[in-house]
Amino acid sequence: MVHRCYYFIMEDSREGARKGVQLIDIKEDQVGQRLDNFLQRVLNGAPRSLIYRLIRKGQIRVNKGRIKPGHKLKAGDLVRIPPLRLEVDDGPKVLPRGLLEEIRQSILFENDHCVVVDKPSGLAVHGGSGLRFGLLDIVRAIRPEQDYLELVHRLDRETSGCLLLAKNRQTLTFLHKQLKAGQVTKKYLAGLAGVWKAGKKTVSLRLKKNVIQGGERMVEVHPEGKMAVTHFNPVQKFDDLSLMEVVLETGRTHQIRVHALSEGYPVAGDRKYGNPAYNQWIKSFGLNRLFLHAHWLEFQLPDVSERIQINSPLPSGLKTVLNNLESE
């Protein structure tokens, strides 16, 4: 497998660069795709960071206008892509055999419509931003006969658990409509710092992305953000950690982590929003990752009468942390 590198060529930087402009007319079978996902497929191998930068700078346009990465494409849209130079680096994009086999063994459910993978913590769903590959690349590698494989939703890199991928455009559109209507049930197990005192609680707070704090992009509770709803339910309490089942009603970026923080109980092991001193303490009990696991996924498939229910048990490493806390 050859590793491709894309470089943006400024159109006024050299004569004739405009000749490399691509104009793509969106067809019926491409309708409904997010612009960033569409570009990821068209520019096979281009890092998402480059795609977002080109969109932000207005170099990629739809119908001659600036557009956001999440824009849903419509029939007849004209997508403009600037000149890109493709170079092949010296090293091939080699996927580790051990990881390929691990993901192969982590498939929880599969049929003609979709596949559900038990994603390990530490593996990003996408490559790019310095990462040579992501889980999507691995699943495509272990299913080379599958022409179409796309993520239905995402999990943070440090979050483990159920991740759903569609095997065809019809299923992807069908599942996206369910997500938008709140008809996909997503449940998580989270270890929160401290002893939760509120019992069952619903947190409804608006979240705003890409707020710069200390040079880092963050999500924060903000009145101008998008509404997010999270249901917290205590499962087990320890001296200074609470195991919670968390149900998402919306699917905002870092929603559980920021809503938990807003209640005064950051997710244990969270290096972005958590308490460094607490994280250092809980590390002595064996926690070396974010204590957040997507353990339940329930959804409907086209032409299937019964809802699909998938369960992923808490990973052994997180169970060890709980056992060590209980022994203490």
N, C-alpha and C positions, 0 to 999 in steps of 0.2 A: 504494500500500500504506500503510495507516494504522499508525502506531506506537502501541501500547497501553502504558499504565503501570498497574500494579496497586498498590494501597495496602491494607495490612492495617488493618481497623477493630477496635479492641479491643472485645470484646463487652460490657464493662461501661461503655464510654465514652459511649454514648448509648442512649436508649430505642428499642427495636425492632430493635436490631442483630442479635439472635438470629434474626430472620426471614430473614436472608440466609445462614444456614448451609445448605450443600449436603450431602446424604447420598447417596452413590453406591453402588449395589449392583453388585458386580463380576460380570460375565457370563462365559460360557465363552470367548468370543473375546478376553477381556482377561486371562485367567489366565497367570501366569508373568512378567508385566511387573514391572520394578522400580517401586517406589512413586514415586521422583523422576521417572522417565521418564513414568509415567502422568500425574502432575500437570502436567508440562511440556506435555503434549498437551491436557489438560482446561483448564488456565489459559493458553490460547494468548497468548503475549506476556509472561507473568510471568517475571521473571529468576530463574534458579536460586538465586541468593543468597537471595531472599525465600522460595522454597520450602523451602530447607534451614533457614532461620531459623524458619519456622512449624513444621516438624517437630521441630526441637530444643526449641522452647518448648512442645511438646505441643498446639499449636493444631490441627494436623492429626493425626488419629488413625485407627486401623484397629480395628474391633470394640471401640470405646470405650477402647482402650489406646494408650499411647505406642509408637512404632515407629521403626525406623531407615530412612534413605532407600533402602537397598538391599533392603528387604523385598520378597520376591516375592509378588505378589498371588495369592489363591486364589479359586475360585468361591464366591460367597456372602459374601465379605468386604464389610464396610460401611465405606466411606471417608468420614470427616467432614472437610469443608473449611470454615473459618471465613468470616465475611463479608469480601468484598474489594470495594473500590470501583474501578471501571474509569474511568480518565480517558484522554483522547486529547490528546497534546501537539501543539504547533504544527507540528512538523516531521515529515514522513513518514519511514518507515524505507526510505531509498533505498539500494539495493545498487549499488555502482559498476559501470558497464558493463564497464570494463576487467577487473575482478576476475571478473565473471560469465563473460566470454569466456575468461579464463585457466583457470578451473575447468572450463569446457566442454571446453577443449583438453587438460585434465589427466586426463580419464577414461581409465583403463587397461583396463577390462573392464566389460562390461554385458550382462546378459541379463534374462529375465523374473523371475529370483530376486533379483538383487543388482546393485550397481554398486561398482566399486573406483576411488577417486579418488587421484591423486598429490597429496597435500596439501602446499601450500607452507609453509615455515617462517614463523612470525609470525602465522598465522591460527588462531584457536581453533576447536575443533570445535563449540562451543556459544556462543551469545550470553549476555549477562548479566554481572554484576560489572563494570559500566561499559562493556561491549562491546555495540554496537547489533546486531551480527549475528555468526554463526559460519559455518563451512563447511556445516553442515546446512541453514541458511537458504538458502545460495547454491544448493546442489544442488536443494532443493525449488523454488527460483525458476526454475532452468533445466529442470526437469522438472515443470511445472505440471499436466500430465495425470496424474501419478503420485499417487494418493490416499494411499499409505503409503510413507514413507521414514524409516528409523530407523538409528541407529548400532549396529553390531554390537560394536565396541570403540572405544577412544579413543586419541589421540596427544596428547602435551603440545603446547601452543601453539607452542613453538620447535622441535619435532621435525617433520621433513618425511617424506613417503613414503606408502606404501600404507595406505589407510583404507577399510574395508569397511562398506557400508550395505546393509540388507535392504529389499526392496520389498514384503514381505508378512509377516504375523505368523508364518506357518508356517516361513518361512526363518529369521527371527530366532530363533525357539525352537530350530530345528534347529542353527543355528550356535552358539548359546549353549551347547548341550549338548556340542558338539565342543570349545569353548573350555574348559569345565569339565573335560572328560576329557583335555585336553592333546593334542587331535587336530588343532589348527590350528597350523601352523608359521609362526612370525614371526621373521624375521631382520633384523638392523640392521647398518649400517656406522657405527662410532663412531670419532672421533678423540680419543684419550686423551692427556692431558698427561704427558709423560715417555716413557722407553723401556721398554716392557713386557719383563720379564725371565723371566716364569714359563712361557712357551709356552702350550699349550692348558690352560685351567683352568676348573673349575666352581666357582662361588661359591654356597653354600647358607647363607643367613643370614636370620633373621626380621626383618621390617620393620614398623615402627609408624608410622601416619599421624598428622598433626595434632599433632605435638610442637611446642610453642611455644618458639622460640629467638629472642631479640631482637625479640619482637613479631611474628615471622613464622611461619606454619605450615610445618613441615618434616616430612620422612620420615626416620627414622633406624633404624639397626640396633638392635634391642631384643629381649630375651628374651621379652617379652610380645606381640611382634608376630606377624604371619602369615608362615609359611614362604615364602621366595622362592628360586628356583633360576635362575641365569644362567650360560650357557656362553660363555666368551671364547676367541677364536681369532685369533692375530695374522695380519694380511694383509700389511702393509708397515710398516717402521720408518724414521723419519727422525731427525734429530739430537735433537729434543726433542718428538716426537709419534709415537704409534703408531696406525696404522689397524687397527681390529679388526672382525672379524665377530662379532656378538653374537646368540646364540639364546636366546630366552626359553622357559623351561619353565613359568613362572607369569606372571601379568600384573598385578603390583602397581604401585601408583602410584610413579613415579620410580624403578622398580626398577633399571634399567641405571645411572642416574646415581649412586644411593646405593651399589650394589654396586661400581661402578668406584672410587668414592671410598674405600670400605672397603679396597681393595687398594692405595691410595696413588696412583691414576691417575684423577683426576677428568676428566669429559668437557670437552674444550676449549670455551671460550666459555660455560660454565655459570655464569651470574650468581648462581644460588641456592646451589649446592654447590661451585663451583669455586674456583680460586686467582685473586684479582684481578690480582696481578702477572703471572702467566702469561697470563691472558686479555688483558692489555694488550700483552704481547709478541707473542702469536700474531696479534693484530689487525693488526700491521704487515705480516703476510703475506696479509692480505685477509679474515680471518675476522671476520664481523660478526654471527654467530648461534651457536646451539648446534650443535656438530658431531655430530649424531645424525640418522640417516636410515633409515627403515623400507624396506629395499630388496627384501624377499622376503616373499610371503604365499602360503600353500598351504592349501587347505581343500576340503571336500566339499560338494556341494549336493544337495538332495532330488531324487531321480529322475534323477541324473546319475552315470553309472558311473565316469568318470575324475575324479581330483582336479584342481581348478583351481590352476594355478600362475601367479602374477603377479610380475613383476620390474620394479622402478623403479631406473634407473641413478642413480648419485651425481649430485646437482645440479651444474650448471656452476660455481657459486660455490665449492663445496667442492672440486671438481677443481682450481680455480685456486689454492686454498690449498696443495694437495699439490704442484702444479707449482712454486709459488714456493719451497716448502720444499726440493724436490729441486734446484732451480737454485742455492739458497743452499749 
